[in-house]
Amino acid sequence: MPTQNVNLTDTLDHFVKAQIESGLFNNASEVHRAALAQMARQEEERRLRLEKLRQDIALGDADLEAGRTHEYESAESLYAAIVD
């Protein structure tokens, strides 16, 4: 398994030690791996949200180009259409 040296702030060092003392983790490597795994999950979720947003924008652009639009008289009527 590859190893890397990591320099931590005092705050992060105390946090890692507290996680080990809590019994949730056996050593610092487990804490670091769990943190990185969480970061990887968050990055994947961000990537998927961005992909979905781009798809929604493309659909909106296609609707505009095809003339599928609707004008609303007020913010309230727009809100009512969204909520319904």
C-alpha positions as CSV (number, residue, x, y, z in Angstrom):
1,M,0.0,0.0,0.0
2,P,1.5,3.4,-0.9
3,T,2.4,5.7,1.9
4,Q,2.4,9.5,2.0
5,N,3.7,11.9,4.6
6,V,1.1,14.4,5.8
7,N,1.7,17.6,7.8
8,L,-1.3,18.4,10.0
9,T,-2.2,21.5,11.9
10,D,-2.4,21.1,15.6
11,T,-6.1,21.2,15.4
12,L,-6.3,18.4,12.9
13,D,-3.8,16.4,14.8
14,H,-5.9,16.7,17.9
15,F,-9.0,15.7,15.9
16,V,-7.3,12.6,14.5
17,K,-6.1,11.6,18.0
18,A,-9.7,12.1,19.4
19,Q,-11.1,9.9,16.7
20,I,-8.7,7.1,17.7
21,E,-9.4,7.6,21.4
22,S,-13.1,7.4,20.7
23,G,-12.7,3.9,19.5
24,L,-14.1,4.7,16.0
25,F,-10.7,4.1,14.4
26,N,-7.7,2.0,15.3
27,N,-5.0,4.3,14.0
28,A,-4.4,7.6,12.1
29,S,-4.3,5.9,8.7
30,E,-7.8,4.7,9.2
31,V,-8.9,8.3,10.1
32,H,-7.1,9.7,7.0
33,R,-8.6,7.0,4.7
34,A,-12.1,7.6,6.0
35,A,-11.7,11.4,5.5
36,L,-10.4,11.0,2.0
37,A,-13.2,8.5,1.1
38,Q,-15.7,11.0,2.3
39,M,-14.1,13.7,0.1
40,A,-14.2,11.4,-2.9
41,R,-17.9,10.7,-2.3
42,Q,-18.6,14.4,-2.0
43,E,-16.6,15.1,-5.2
44,E,-18.6,12.4,-7.1
45,E,-21.9,13.9,-5.8
46,R,-20.8,17.4,-6.9
47,R,-19.8,16.0,-10.4
48,L,-23.2,14.3,-10.8
49,R,-25.1,17.4,-9.7
50,L,-23.1,19.5,-12.2
51,E,-23.8,17.0,-14.9
52,K,-27.5,17.1,-14.2
53,L,-27.5,20.9,-14.1
54,R,-25.8,20.9,-17.6
55,Q,-28.4,18.5,-18.9
56,D,-31.2,20.7,-17.5
57,I,-29.7,23.8,-19.1
58,A,-29.4,22.0,-22.5
59,L,-33.1,21.0,-22.2
60,G,-34.0,24.6,-21.4
61,D,-32.0,25.8,-24.3
62,A,-33.7,23.3,-26.6
63,D,-37.1,24.5,-25.4
64,L,-36.2,28.1,-26.0
65,E,-35.0,27.3,-29.5
66,A,-38.2,25.4,-30.3
67,G,-40.4,28.2,-29.0
68,R,-41.7,26.2,-26.0
69,T,-41.9,29.2,-23.6
70,H,-44.5,30.8,-21.4
71,E,-44.7,34.3,-20.1
72,Y,-45.9,35.0,-16.5
73,E,-47.6,38.1,-15.4
74,S,-46.0,38.2,-12.0
75,A,-43.5,36.4,-9.7
76,E,-46.6,35.1,-7.8
77,S,-48.0,33.4,-10.9
78,L,-44.6,31.9,-11.7
79,Y,-44.3,30.6,-8.2
80,A,-47.8,29.1,-8.4
81,A,-46.9,27.3,-11.6
82,I,-43.7,25.9,-10.1
83,V,-45.4,24.7,-6.9
84,D,-48.4,23.1,-8.6
